[in-house]
Amino acid sequence: MEKVKFTIIGAGVVGLAIAAKLSEKYEDIILLESNEKYGQETSSRNSEVIHSGIYYPENSLKAELCAIGNKLLYNFCEKYNIPHKRTGKLIIAVDNHEIAELEKLYEQGQKNNVDNMQIISENEIKALEHLANGKAAIYSKNTGIIDSHSLMKQLYHQAEQNGVVFCFNNTVNLLEKNGNYFKIGVEQEDYEFQSEIVINCAGLNSDKIAKLVGIDIEKHEYKIRYCKGSYFSYSQRLPIERLIYPIPHKDLAGLGVHITIDLGGRLRFGPDVEFIDELNYDVDISKRASFFEGAKKLLKDLDIEKMQPDCAGVRPKLAGAGVRDFIIKNEKDKNLDGLINLIGIESPGLTCCLSIADYVEKIISENLS
Ligand SMILES: Cc1cc2nc3c(=O)[nH]c(=O)nc-3n(C[C@H](O)[C@H](O)[C@H](O)COP(=O)(O)OP(=O)(O)OC[C@H]3O[C@@H](n4cnc5c(N)ncnc54)[C@H](O)[C@@H]3O)c2cc1C
């Protein structure tokens, strides 16, 4: 049976960043992807925001990798001319009773070493964004937007030029520990091969890949719930330059319906939070009224008739209580040394793609190579 050193499962932004990173140093890397092209799932269905890392619990991987990832991503964009913009963002307390929450969030940002962040007054909000409503806001200057397709294209080309073999239309349906190797099979071909190291970046299916290799995903709390987020776009250009967010949900299930602008200046509202059993990306027009209610708290003079259903994305949210962190680990303690699982890579996964790749490379260089 053919043997390779590394197999990466999934060509979303995380799998691509890992492929680009590992291929700078190692050879013999294969990447298996279900779809006919890279980046067709969550990585192309999100807000395209480069987060600064304010929200996440102190010392979590999300906080650590977001702070590092934010800087790495801006540098990468500048180096390779990836379209992006350091817009800045306002997190707004819309009335006085939200100010205590806002201050708590600011302290969280400080604990997470987020720089270029300050609390501003009602007048200062107006001076920055005259259409915004708010009594006070956190102004985060290191938040921005990115063209995620250009980012993935660059990562793909780097990996390909470094010799990574991309196998599209290859859905992994067999993963078995076999001595020092993992036996791998795919749905579309009657063919099996062996790999010394397997990196599971299968996004919404990453728990299923873990199950395939025999991990009890209930016991280890690896089970993913689909958490859909829909967007509405606005047909009129408005003079808004910064991203505008409400105070987030307490459990961080989502960041609240917020207002983003894309690099073309188009306004979008969303994403909301809806747990679903079957994957679907339809945007239900009947949600328009509730989106409007959320958005008009943040922004004046909106017209509901100008809000149109846009796209939706699905978060791979880890089941279980509280705010769950990213799972990124070599599964040595489960007798699966060489399997690196990445599970629950929801937001800020796009921001973190390069820091996640560095983190995985470190696991490999310190433990597996
Ligand atoms: C609504 C929403 C808004 C978001 N907004 C932001 C944001 O503004 N900023 C931010 O930083 N992050 C954001 N995120 C999070 C970010 O989009 C994700 O963290 C990131 O895209 C995850 O990338 P990935 O490569 O892990 O997953 P994916 O992009 O889902 O890639 C996984 C890949 O694995 C493949 N795959 C699955 N199963 C198999 C199999 N069996 N065999 C082979 N291949 C397989 C899939 O086809 C897919 O291509 C948002 C997410 C959502 C849903």
The ligand as a MOL file (V3000), in Angstrom:
LIG
                    3D

  0  0  0     0  0            999 V3000
M  V30 BEGIN CTAB
M  V30 COUNTS 53 58 0 0 0
M  V30 BEGIN ATOM
M  V30 1 C -21.6890 32.9100 9.7300 0
M  V30 2 C -20.2130 32.8600 10.0110 0
M  V30 3 C -19.5020 34.0670 10.1440 0
M  V30 4 C -18.1260 34.0250 10.4190 0
M  V30 5 N -17.4210 35.1980 10.4440 0
M  V30 6 C -16.0950 35.1800 10.6710 0
M  V30 7 C -15.3370 36.3660 10.6600 0
M  V30 8 O -15.8490 37.4430 10.3510 0
M  V30 9 N -14.0170 36.3130 10.9810 0
M  V30 10 C -13.4170 35.1380 11.3080 0
M  V30 11 O -12.2350 35.1530 11.6490 0
M  V30 12 N -14.0880 33.9600 11.2610 0
M  V30 13 C -15.4060 33.9640 10.9310 0
M  V30 14 N -16.1130 32.7920 10.8720 0
M  V30 15 C -15.4060 31.5360 11.1070 0
M  V30 16 C -14.6220 31.0790 9.8840 0
M  V30 17 O -15.3840 31.2100 8.7090 0
M  V30 18 C -14.2270 29.6080 10.0970 0
M  V30 19 O -13.6080 29.4780 11.3560 0
M  V30 20 C -13.2610 29.1100 9.0390 0
M  V30 21 O -13.7300 29.3960 7.7470 0
M  V30 22 C -13.0640 27.6010 9.2270 0
M  V30 23 O -12.2670 27.1110 8.1780 0
M  V30 24 P -12.0240 25.5570 8.0170 0
M  V30 25 O -11.0020 25.4000 6.9790 0
M  V30 26 O -11.7560 24.9790 9.3750 0
M  V30 27 O -13.4340 24.9530 7.6100 0
M  V30 28 P -14.1730 24.8610 6.1750 0
M  V30 29 O -14.0560 26.0970 5.4160 0
M  V30 30 O -15.5410 24.3530 6.4710 0
M  V30 31 O -13.3510 23.7370 5.4260 0
M  V30 32 C -13.4690 22.3770 5.7300 0
M  V30 33 C -13.2910 21.6160 4.4480 0
M  V30 34 O -13.2730 20.2140 4.7410 0
M  V30 35 C -13.9190 19.5480 3.6850 0
M  V30 36 N -14.3790 18.2480 4.1490 0
M  V30 37 C -15.3360 17.9710 5.0630 0
M  V30 38 N -15.4650 16.6500 5.2430 0
M  V30 39 C -14.5730 16.0560 4.4380 0
M  V30 40 C -14.2230 14.6970 4.1780 0
M  V30 41 N -14.8480 13.6770 4.7890 0
M  V30 42 N -13.2470 14.4400 3.2790 0
M  V30 43 C -12.6190 15.4520 2.6260 0
M  V30 44 N -12.9110 16.7680 2.8460 0
M  V30 45 C -13.8700 17.0620 3.7360 0
M  V30 46 C -15.0660 20.4930 3.3280 0
M  V30 47 O -15.5580 20.2310 2.0220 0
M  V30 48 C -14.4090 21.8430 3.4670 0
M  V30 49 O -13.8810 22.3130 2.2490 0
M  V30 50 C -17.4800 32.7840 10.5900 0
M  V30 51 C -18.2070 31.5860 10.4280 0
M  V30 52 C -19.5540 31.6310 10.1260 0
M  V30 53 C -20.3140 30.3640 9.9190 0
M  V30 END ATOM
M  V30 BEGIN BOND
M  V30 1 1 1 2
M  V30 2 1 2 3
M  V30 3 2 2 52
M  V30 4 2 3 4
M  V30 5 1 4 5
M  V30 6 1 4 50
M  V30 7 2 5 6
M  V30 8 1 6 7
M  V30 9 1 6 13
M  V30 10 2 7 8
M  V30 11 1 7 9
M  V30 12 1 9 10
M  V30 13 2 10 11
M  V30 14 1 10 12
M  V30 15 2 12 13
M  V30 16 1 13 14
M  V30 17 1 14 15
M  V30 18 1 14 50
M  V30 19 1 15 16
M  V30 20 1 16 17
M  V30 21 1 16 18
M  V30 22 1 18 19
M  V30 23 1 18 20
M  V30 24 1 20 21
M  V30 25 1 20 22
M  V30 26 1 22 23
M  V30 27 1 23 24
M  V30 28 2 24 25
M  V30 29 1 24 26
M  V30 30 1 24 27
M  V30 31 1 27 28
M  V30 32 2 28 29
M  V30 33 1 28 30
M  V30 34 1 28 31
M  V30 35 1 31 32
M  V30 36 1 32 33
M  V30 37 1 33 34
M  V30 38 1 33 48
M  V30 39 1 34 35
M  V30 40 1 35 36
M  V30 41 1 35 46
M  V30 42 1 36 37
M  V30 43 1 36 45
M  V30 44 2 37 38
M  V30 45 1 38 39
M  V30 46 1 39 40
M  V30 47 2 39 45
M  V30 48 1 40 41
M  V30 49 2 40 42
M  V30 50 1 42 43
M  V30 51 2 43 44
M  V30 52 1 44 45
M  V30 53 1 46 47
M  V30 54 1 46 48
M  V30 55 1 48 49
M  V30 56 2 50 51
M  V30 57 1 51 52
M  V30 58 1 52 53
M  V30 END BOND
M  V30 END CTAB
M  END
